[in-house]
């Protein structure tokens, strides 16, 4: 498929959109003007106090995991008491006449409900709340590990979310890996929990010829500079062949990856496999006041992987495995690397020649940083 074919398909798709809140007009306007923006939230881990509202059925038998996850319930309840509602309202204020959609980068909810019906209620509660805050703007989310965590959680998410995404996008969505377009640009949404390789190949073929290709995934495309560094797209050692194959496919498209999972605001600009991938990790887990201030923790290609080397052990107390060869595979291709522990909201700006992301730390009314992607 060439660019003309993609644009013709794009136009047909736009003609079929009929969503509440004037979404079809927003898409059409975006296509006509060739410029638009998208408001983005990173991980949100929606939850509430008391923990019994969503976690009364929770019963994790592994002692260390039970301790860690109950601490997360307490963290989430405290941050959703005040800071995260403020962050969400600030994000909603970023919406303007050129805003096409709102995105969320997975781990929409905490999960760990211990009951499928409660898990579904948690999903429904947060989707309805976010939709209300964004004034009915089309809202797209991607599957995160917390979104499918707990008793019957995966089945519940896979039953609930495709239908909800169908409503948001005005097209039939049957899987947690899917695509859509805004004007001339293709957005491919990947379920990194269970990569559907055949579906991804199909979506890449269908979107060939797009002006920009955006990959939306919860887990990053690159190894994470964190304890669990292999928790990325096809990150397991046994999936090395698939990882390198899709890395090359995305690089040839000069893809821009929008993701979360790391609870970091982090830019990685990598060249290799005959192309380039620019990745932006985004975080809306405002778990402490300090994270509401933008501060660069490390910067430059040489900093990639340095954080993990400074760590002593995994969350369960086991020794961290040396993964230097994995990082060495990527390090020569890194052009830019900016790593921050900050949380906030984001605004993707796309035009014919340029693409950038504005970051607003915490609930700041002033832009904290602009990351140039194109």
Secondary structure, 3 states (H helix, E strand, C coil): CCHHHHHHHHHHHHHCCCCCCCHHHHHHHHHHHCCEEEEEECECCECCCCCHHHHCCCCCCCHHHHHHHHHHHHHHHHHCCCHHHHHHHHHHCCCCCCEEEEEECCCCECCCCCCHHHHHHHHHHHHHHHHHHCCCCCEEECCCCHHHCCCCHHHHHHHHHHHHHHHHHCCCCCCCCEEEEECCEEEEEECHHHCCHHHHHHHHHHCCCCCCEEEEECCCCCCCCCCCCCCCCCCCHHHHHHHHHHHHHHHHCCCEEEECCCCCEEEEEEEECCEEEEEEECECCCCCHHHHCCCEEEECHHHCCHHHHCCCECCCCCECCCCHHHHHHHHCCEEEEEEECCCEEEEEEECCCCEEEEEEECCCCCCCEEEECC
